[in-house]
Amino acid sequence: MKAERARLFRLQRLERVRDIAKQAAAAEAAQAESTLAQLEQLAERTRLLAADYAARSKASDGATLRQLDSFAGGLRGIAASASSDAAKARDIADSKLAALNLAERRRAAVEERALQQARDIAKRGKDPEPGHRRGFGTGLE
């Protein structure tokens, strides 16, 4: 019985450790999702700026037109870089969510084992019903 209680204690401690790991994974996943959202917003704003500058046609001379085109090209490059970074961030966020899912499954598995161990201890700890006991003495008494 003492070994069973020690096992239950270890399982409960492991469950707490797994819960902390799950919380850490959730924080990392939230951070990755936040980074992804910021990069997607940056890529979209940069794309809109590049499109706006590319659509401008009120250049007074060729030098101004060339400068405007060069600036719009730079913005397109920044937008492409931000889109690439957002795609990488999306992959990272997906992996962090998968890690969170795995951490939750591990925690739930340990929790179930701890609950089963507690049920087993409770079942073994019960005294048998009085009607099920063997009688003492002889049948003549």
Contacts in CASP RR format, 6 or more apart in sequence:
PFRMAT RR
TARGET T0000
AUTHOR 0000-0000-0000
METHOD contacts of the structure
MODEL  1
MKAERARLFRLQRLERVRDIAKQAAAAEAAQAESTLAQLEQLAERTRLLA
ADYAARSKASDGATLRQLDSFAGGLRGIAASASSDAAKARDIADSKLAAL
NLAERRRAAVEERALQQARDIAKRGKDPEPGHRRGFGTGLE
1 121 0 8 1.000
1 124 0 8 1.000
1 125 0 8 1.000
4 117 0 8 1.000
4 120 0 8 1.000
4 121 0 8 1.000
4 124 0 8 1.000
5 121 0 8 1.000
7 117 0 8 1.000
8 114 0 8 1.000
8 117 0 8 1.000
8 118 0 8 1.000
8 121 0 8 1.000
11 110 0 8 1.000
11 113 0 8 1.000
11 114 0 8 1.000
11 117 0 8 1.000
12 114 0 8 1.000
14 110 0 8 1.000
14 114 0 8 1.000
15 107 0 8 1.000
15 110 0 8 1.000
15 111 0 8 1.000
15 114 0 8 1.000
18 103 0 8 1.000
18 106 0 8 1.000
18 107 0 8 1.000
18 110 0 8 1.000
19 107 0 8 1.000
21 103 0 8 1.000
21 106 0 8 1.000
21 107 0 8 1.000
22 100 0 8 1.000
22 103 0 8 1.000
22 104 0 8 1.000
22 106 0 8 1.000
22 107 0 8 1.000
25 96 0 8 1.000
25 99 0 8 1.000
25 100 0 8 1.000
25 102 0 8 1.000
25 103 0 8 1.000
26 100 0 8 1.000
26 103 0 8 1.000
28 96 0 8 1.000
28 99 0 8 1.000
28 100 0 8 1.000
29 93 0 8 1.000
29 96 0 8 1.000
29 97 0 8 1.000
29 99 0 8 1.000
29 100 0 8 1.000
31 96 0 8 1.000
32 89 0 8 1.000
32 92 0 8 1.000
32 93 0 8 1.000
32 96 0 8 1.000
32 97 0 8 1.000
33 93 0 8 1.000
33 96 0 8 1.000
35 89 0 8 1.000
35 92 0 8 1.000
35 93 0 8 1.000
36 86 0 8 1.000
36 89 0 8 1.000
36 90 0 8 1.000
36 92 0 8 1.000
36 93 0 8 1.000
39 82 0 8 1.000
39 85 0 8 1.000
39 86 0 8 1.000
39 89 0 8 1.000
40 86 0 8 1.000
42 82 0 8 1.000
42 86 0 8 1.000
43 79 0 8 1.000
43 82 0 8 1.000
43 83 0 8 1.000
43 85 0 8 1.000
43 86 0 8 1.000
46 75 0 8 1.000
46 78 0 8 1.000
46 79 0 8 1.000
46 82 0 8 1.000
47 76 0 8 1.000
47 79 0 8 1.000
47 83 0 8 1.000
49 75 0 8 1.000
49 79 0 8 1.000
50 72 0 8 1.000
50 73 0 8 1.000
50 74 0 8 1.000
50 75 0 8 1.000
50 76 0 8 1.000
50 77 0 8 1.000
50 78 0 8 1.000
50 79 0 8 1.000
53 68 0 8 1.000
53 71 0 8 1.000
53 72 0 8 1.000
53 75 0 8 1.000
54 69 0 8 1.000
54 72 0 8 1.000
54 73 0 8 1.000
54 76 0 8 1.000
56 68 0 8 1.000
59 65 0 8 1.000
59 68 0 8 1.000
END
